Amino acid sequence: MRLIDFRGKKIYEPPRFMTVNQAADQLIQIIQRRREEGEELGMTEDTVCVGVARLGADDQSIRAATLSQLMSCDLGTPLHSLVVTGRLHPLEVDMLRVNAEPNALQHLQQADASTCCS
């Protein structure tokens, strides 16, 4: 990240990794701001998301939860990824239940015979 100080000199900060908590918090702030502006949103605080940390490592961590639940979910050290779901096949819903937080999937609705969405 590059910043410019008051004298116009460029200052480079060391890179930092964003956590799932930080990403979820930023997305919720955007959702709230756009809702106040009257926009119709395709995503809410109850959208089902998946937080993933250190995928493939011995200490990997996977959590399926609503966006608001992921704000307080501790996945440990980086690297983190945040997956925002859309239309889900019933098999995908079954797999999400394996790593789901309590009440995380209660907002899923059956869109048609073969898909669910939050």
C-alpha positions in Angstrom: 0.0 0.0 0.0 1.3 3.4 -0.9 0.6 6.6 1.1 1.8 10.1 0.5 2.9 12.1 3.6 2.3 15.9 4.0 5.6 16.7 2.2 4.6 14.7 -0.9 7.1 11.9 -0.1 5.8 8.4 -0.9 5.7 6.0 2.0 5.3 2.3 1.4 3.6 0.2 4.1 4.2 -3.5 4.4 1.5 -5.7 2.8 -1.3 -7.0 5.1 -3.7 -9.8 4.7 -7.4 -9.2 5.1 -9.3 -11.6 7.3 -12.8 -13.0 6.6 -14.0 -10.9 9.6 -12.7 -7.7 8.0 -14.1 -8.5 4.6 -17.5 -9.3 6.1 -17.5 -6.1 8.1 -16.7 -4.0 5.0 -19.4 -5.7 2.9 -22.0 -5.1 5.7 -21.0 -1.4 5.8 -21.5 -1.2 2.0 -24.8 -3.0 2.2 -26.0 -0.6 5.0 -24.9 2.5 3.1 -26.5 1.4 -0.1 -29.7 0.5 1.7 -29.8 4.0 3.1 -29.4 5.4 -0.4 -32.5 3.4 -1.5 -30.8 0.9 -3.7 -32.2 -2.5 -4.3 -29.7 -5.1 -3.1 -28.9 -8.6 -4.3 -27.1 -9.3 -1.0 -28.0 -8.7 2.6 -26.5 -9.4 6.1 -28.3 -12.8 5.9 -26.7 -14.0 2.7 -25.0 -17.3 3.2 -21.2 -17.1 2.8 -18.3 -19.4 3.3 -15.2 -18.4 5.1 -12.1 -20.4 4.3 -8.6 -20.2 5.9 -5.4 -22.1 4.9 -7.3 -24.4 2.5 -5.3 -27.6 2.0 -3.2 -27.2 5.1 -3.4 -29.5 8.1 -5.0 -26.7 10.1 -7.5 -25.5 7.5 -10.7 -23.9 8.7 -14.0 -23.7 6.8 -17.2 -22.1 8.1 -20.5 -21.6 6.4 -22.5 -18.7 8.0 -24.4 -15.6 7.2 -22.4 -12.5 6.4 -23.2 -11.0 9.8 -22.1 -14.3 11.6 -18.8 -14.3 9.8 -18.0 -10.9 11.3 -17.4 -12.6 14.7 -16.1 -16.0 13.4 -12.4 -16.6 14.2 -10.7 -18.6 11.4 -7.2 -18.1 12.7 -4.1 -17.0 10.8 -4.1 -16.0 7.1 -4.6 -16.8 4.2 -8.3 -16.3 4.2 -11.0 -16.3 1.4 -14.6 -15.3 1.5 -17.1 -17.0 -0.8 -20.5 -15.3 -1.4 -23.1 -17.9 -2.4 -25.8 -17.4 -5.1 -28.1 -20.1 -6.2 -27.2 -23.4 -4.6 -27.9 -26.9 -5.6 -29.3 -29.1 -2.9 -26.0 -31.1 -2.8 -24.2 -27.8 -2.1 -26.5 -27.0 0.7 -25.9 -30.5 2.2 -22.1 -29.8 2.1 -22.5 -26.4 3.6 -24.4 -28.0 6.6 -21.2 -29.9 7.4 -19.4 -26.7 8.4 -22.3 -24.4 9.1 -22.6 -22.2 12.1 -25.9 -22.5 14.2 -28.9 -21.1 12.3 -26.7 -20.1 9.4 -28.8 -21.8 6.7 -32.3 -21.0 8.1 -32.8 -18.2 5.6 -32.3 -20.4 2.5 -35.3 -20.6 0.3 -36.2 -23.1 -2.4 -36.0 -21.1 -5.6 -37.2 -24.0 -7.7 -37.0 -27.8 -7.7 -33.2 -27.8 -8.0 -31.9 -24.6 -6.5 -31.9 -22.7 -3.2 -30.9 -19.1 -2.6 -30.4 -16.9 0.4 
